[in-house]
Amino acid sequence: MNQNLLRLGELGWPADPRAIFGRGGPLVMEIGFGNGKFLAELSSFHPEWNLLGVEIAPASISRAYLRAQREGLANIRVIHGEARFAVRELCPLRSLHRVFVNFPDPWPREKHQDRRLMQQSFLRLLSTRLEDGGALLFTTDHQEYFHFALAEGEATGLYEIREGDPSPEMLRTKYAQRWLGMRKPIFHAAFAKSREDGKAHPAIVEVVTMQHIRLRGDLQSIGSFEKAVHSFSGGRVILRNCYRGLQGAELEFFCLVDEEDLRQQVIVEARPSESGVTVELTGFGAPVVTKGVKESVRAVADWLVARGMEILELAI
């Protein structure tokens, strides 16, 4: 595992922050870290903190990773993924000391507001992961989103919310400098945990044993591809594309696996073998082998069976 970069498929589950960082210490998360400048400054100001950066933009992951490597920031880990997933799966109960959310996407159109991070469902989950006295620090230039977030936090009844000015280091982020240069106001509030949500919010990743399916049939007879959706309890698999390998014998299926708070792209291969056609997951992307990933193999096998192939062995 690269020291600063976390890959889901390389982690032990359930996740253990002490193992991730190689030490104990206050666990602090930044959600949506952009170019990683603020994360790097936190590392310098608080070398005792274990800093976990979560981001959905691959370019931002690359920039922050290279910055951490270049500056030798040993207490930073970055991961590509959704914030809800990271909070639920990477943070044990009452383990988070601080969470920073700086200038998140405000999703200003009303029909998109359910995509906003700062809403009751996330704040309720977060209350179970924050330590007693822990807090989320929220900064934005979008006034309507700011008031939306305050109302959502108040509605949970789980936080003491204090409006105020962001700290000087928060104003040195890329977005803060942009808004200050445009003379736009910046809004900031601290959501200090006062109670914990009574609903259980358990981790959902359950790593399963990955095996294979063996079929009888002729892969060479497959001449076209139609996108397909395979639904299962807890999610779905979308077969998005299929390509024939350079040797002309095997087929590579590109699948999108959607589960609660987790989306992964995987490649499932169907290839001739001495005893028929073997369908199994490849190692592409080092996915977490969840129930949904296991279902991607079944989805490909079902797709091939619908085109005349026959199941010989279901070792899954």
N, C-alpha and C positions, 0 to 999 in steps of 0.2 A: 504494500500500500504506500503511495506517495505520502510523505509526512503531512503536507498541507491539504491534500485533496482526498475527500472521502468518496468511495464508490459503493453504492448500495450492496452490490453483490459480494463485496469483499468484507463487509462488516459481520460481526457476530450478532446473532439475534437471540434474545432481546438485546438491544444496544446498551452498551455500558460506557458512559462518558469517561470513566477512569481508564478503561482500555483504549478508547479512542485517542485520548490525549497523553497517555502514558504517565499520568499523575492525577492527584486529586486537586481540588481548587474550585472556586466559585464558577458556575457555568453560566455564561452570558451569550445571548444570541442576537445577531442582527439579521433582520428579515428584509431582503431586497437591498443588497449592499453596493450596487452600481459598480464603480471602478475599484472599490475596496479601500479607498483612502481613509474613510472614517474607521473602518475595521482595523487598519494598520495603526492609526493613531491611538485607538483604544488599547492595542497591544503594547504600545510604548508607555502609555499612561498607567496601565494596569497589568504589569507582567505576571501578576499572581492570578489573573483571570484566565479561564479556558474559554476561548472565543469561537463560537460556531456561527459561520455565515451561511445563510440560506438564500438561494437565488434561482429564478427560473430562466434567466437569459444566459445561454451558453457563453456568449462573448464576455459577459461580466464575470463568469466563473473563471475564464481564462485570464482576464486581467488581474483579478484579485489573487489568483494562484501564483501568477508570475511575480506580482508585487511581494507576496509573502516569501517566495523563494529568494528573490533578489535581496530583500531586506533581512532575511534570516529570522523571520517571525515564527518561532517555534510553538507559540501558544495559540495559533490560528488554524482552524480547519474549515474548509468550504465544501459545500455540497450542492449539487444541482437537484432541485425538487421544489415541491409545494410546501409552504409554511405549515399548514395544518398537519401534513404528514410528518414533517420534521419534529414538530412539537410533540405529537402523539407518540411517535416511534423511537425518537432518539433521546428523549428526555424522560427519565423516570419520574415518578410522583414526587412533587415538592423538591425538584432538583435545580430549577432555574432561579438564578439570582436577579438578573435583569434581562429585559428584551427591548431592543431598539427597533422602531419602525419609522424610518426617515423617508418622507416624500413618496409614499406608495402611490400606485396608479389609483386615481380617484374614481375611475369608471363613472363619469359624470352623467351618462345617459340613463334614464330611469330604468329601462329594461335590462341594463347591465349591472344594476346595483347589488344583485345577489352575488356578484363576483368580488365584491369588496372584502378585504381581509378583516377590517375592524367592524365586525358585527357580532351579535350575541353568541352564535354557535361557537365561533373561535374563542371569544373571551371566556366563555364557560369552560371550554377545554383547557385554556391556558391557566385558569385559576387552580386547576388540579396539578399543574406542572410547576407553577411558581412556588418558591419556598415561602414560608410565613414571613411577611414583610417584604417580599419581592415585588417588583413593579415592571410595568411596560411603559416605555417613554415614546410618545407618539408626536411626530412633527410633520406638518404639511403646509403647503401654500394655498390649499383649496378650502375655502371657508365653509362651504356647504358640507363637504366630506367631514371636516372637523366637527361640526355640530351634529352630524349624523353619528359619528363615532362616540361623541359624548353621550348622546341619547341612548345608544346601544349599550354603552357601559353602565349607565345609570339603571337601565332596565334590568340588568342582571342582578343588581343588588349585591355584587361581590367585590366592588372596588370603591376605594376612596379616590375621587378624581380631583386633581389639582391643576388648574390652568396656570400658566406662567410663561416665562421666557426660556427658550432652549439654552443649553450650556454653550459656551463659546466654541467648543470643538464641533458641536453639531452644525454650527453656522459655517464651518469650513468645508462641508461636503459639496460635491459638484452641483447638486440641485439648489442648495441653499445659496451658494455664490451666484448662481444664475438668477434666482428670484430677487436677491438683494440688489443685484445689478440692474434689474428692471424696476426696482423700488416697489416690489410687491410685498404685502404683509406676510409674515410667517406665524403660524399658530402652533402652540405646543401644550401638551398636557401629560401629566404623570398619572397612570392608572395603578395605584398601590393596592395590592391584594388585601382585602379585609376579611373575606370569607372564602369558602371553597364550595364549588358546585356540588350538590348532593348526588348527581347522576354519575355513574361509573363511566369513565372514558378509557377503557383498557387499550393497550397496544393491539393492533390488528394483524401485524405481520406474523404469519405462522409458516415458517420455512418447511417445505415438504420435500420428500424424496422424489427426485426426477428420474423417471425411467423412459420407456419407449413403447411404441406400437408397431407391430409388424403386419404388413399387408401382402396380399397376393395380387399381382396385376402388372401392367406394362406402363411405366412412366413415360415412355416415348409416345404413347398414344394421346397424352395430354397436350392439346394444341392451343388452348385458349384459357383465359382466366377471367372469372367474374368475381367481383368483390363480394364478401359474405360476412355476416355477423353471427357470432355464436354467443348466446346468452347463457349465464349460469347464475346460481344463487350468490349474490354479492358483486356481480359485475358482468362484463362482456369482453369478448375478443373480436376484434375486427381484422379480417384478412384483407390487407390493403393492396398488396402486389405479390406477384410470383415471377421469378426469373429462372431460366434454365442455366445451369453451370457451364463453365467453359468446356468441360469434357462432354457436355451434351446429354449426360445421363441423369444427374440429380436435379431436383427442383428446390429452390430457396423461397420460402414464404415469409414475407415481411408482415408482422402482426403488431397491432396496437392492443395492449391489455389494460383495460380500465377497471380498477377496483376502488374502494373507498379511500379517498385522499391520495391515491397512488396511480400513476399512469406510467407504463413502461413499454418500450419498443423492443421486440425480440425477433429473432430469426429462427424459424423451424425448418429443418431440412428433411426432405424425402429422398432417399438414395437407394439404389439397388444393392442387395447383399446376397450371399449364397442361399439364404433361406427365404428370400422374398424382397420386399421393399421395407426399409426401416425408416420410421418417422420419429425424430427426436429434436430436442432443443440444441442449438449451437451456443457457444460461449459468448457470442457477440454482445457487447455492452455490459457484461457481467451483471445480469439482472438478479434481483432477489427472487428466488424460486418459490413463489407463492402459489396459492390455489389457482389464481388466474393464469399464471405462467404455465402451470401444468395443464390447464384447460386449453391453452393455445395448441398444444400437441394434439389433443383430442379434436380440436376444431379443424386442424389440417387433415387429420385422418378422416373425419366425417366428410370433408370436402372431396377427398379422393374417392371415398366409398360411393358418394353420390354420382361419381363419374365412372362407375363400373368396377372399382377395386373391392377386395374382400378382406376383412380382418382375420388374421391368422392367430395373433397373440396380442393380448392387451395387458402389457406389463406397466401399468400406470395407476 
